[in-house]
Amino acid sequence: MKNDKIIMSNMAFFGTHGVLKEENVLGQKFFVDIELYVDTKPAGLSDEITMSVHYGEVYQVVKSIVEDKQFKLLEALAENISIEILNAFNLVKGLKVKIKKPEAPVPGIFDYFAVEIERFRNA
């Protein structure tokens, strides 16, 4: 696997994910970082979007999942994002998804709690 990647950093969404009922009703902010493992050389040489992954389209997929679906666990949210991206974008060989939850219902001072997963397309 080459080290080429498309990076989508700190995308902010409002969703209703969480174990507690209040989280499902009130909702909260979620921040998503994604690294798409893509061979960027063909796009770099041709300057053609068809040879790469349109990150605007990936953004819309992520947005619809985070804002329109509901999961109890960040793990499930991250897994669903990974599955949808791998199914929709054939040039993505793998990806890393990090979901940050800055308003987690935990008594204490913290920046955020997060889950990060890495998935690869089956050969």
N, C-alpha and C positions, 0 to 999 in steps of 0.2 A: 504494500500500500504506500502510495506516495504521501508526502506531507502536505499536499495542496488542500486547502479548505476555504469555505465561505463562512464568514463569522457574522452572526446576528446577535447583537449584544444588548442586554437590558431592555427587552421589549416589555412594556407594561400593559397589563390587562386587569379587568375587574371580573372576578369570578366568585362562584358560590361553593367552592370545594372545602371539605373539612369533615371531621368526624362529628363535631358538635352541631346540633340543630341551629343554633344561632348563626354559625358560619354559613349554613345553607340558606338561611333567610336573609341575613344582612349583607353577606358578601364581603369581599376584601380585595386588596391589590395583590397581584402576583407578578413577578418579574421572571422572564424566560430568556436564557442564553442558549443559543444553538450553534454548533459547529457542524457544517456539512462537509463530509469528506468526498471531494469531487476532483477528478483530474481536470485541472483548469488549463492545461497546455493547449488543447484544441481551440478553446475559446480565446485564449491569449494570442494564438497565431492567426486565427480567422477574424477576430473581432465580431463574432456572430453570437447572439444570445441563444440561438438554438443549440449551440455547442456547450452550453453551461446550464446552470439551474437559476431560474428567475427568482431571486430572493423575495420579491414583492408577492409572488404567488405562494411561496412557502409561508410568508408572514400571514396571508389570509387563511391558510389552513390552520396554523397555530392559533390565530385569533378566534376562529370559529370553534375550535375545540375548547379553549380556555374559557371563552365567554358563553358558549351555548350548551355545553355539556356539564355534568356534575359528577365529581368523584369524591370519595371520602379521603383517599390517600394521594399524596403528591406522587408516590410511586406509580399509581394507576394513571394519573394524568400524564406523567412523563412517558410511560409505556405507550399510551394511546397516541401521543404526539409522534413518537418514533415510528410506530406502525403506519400511521397515515402518511408521513413523509416518505418512508421507504416504498409504500404502495403507489404513491402519486408521482414520484420523481425518479425515473429509471437511472439517471446519471449519478444519483447519490449512492455511493458505495457503503457508507456508514455514517453515523452521526453521534454527536454527544449532545445531550439535553440536560440543562440545569434549570430547575424551578426553585425560585426563592419566594419565601412567604414571610414578609417583614412584620406582619401583624398577627402572628400565630398566638393563640390564646394560652400563653405560658407566662406565669408571673415571674418577671425578671427583666433585666436590661440586656438587649441583644440587637444586632443589626437585622438578622433574618435567620430562619431555619431553611434548609434546602435539601433537595434530592438531586443527584446527578447520575445519569446512566449513559452508557455507551452501547450502541447496537450496530451490527453490521449485516449487510445483505447476505443471504445465503448464496453460496457459490453455485 
